[in-house]
Amino acid sequence: MIIKTLSTFRNYIMEFDVGKEFEEDLAGVDDRKCMTLVTWDGDKLVCVQKGEKKNRGWKHWIEGDLLHLELTCEDQVCHQIFKKKK
């Protein structure tokens, strides 16, 4: 699977096999390395990152024409919602 994050600040391309742990190099994003595992939990794509911070990762899912992204780091959670352009 390939996930592309494109913004005016920086771009990041994440390529992985679902269900297979890999070393993720986030140089240029937040300059850390971690062991990452992405799996399906029902209709949600769930990422767990093991590294210097506990409880780090994200979830992606779609509801109607909305893409949800929930980022977690330690005890902080950020939920973003993106609407499909028509």
GIDACOR-V673824 format. One line per field, one symbol per residue. burial: b if it has 24 or more other ideal C-beta (glycine too) atoms within 12 Angstrom, else e. A space follows every 50 residues. Layout:
burial->???
This chain:
burial->eeeeeeeeeeeeebeeeeeeeeebeeeeeeeeebebbbeeeeeebebbbe eeeeebbbbbeeeeeeeebeeeeeeeeeeeeeeeee
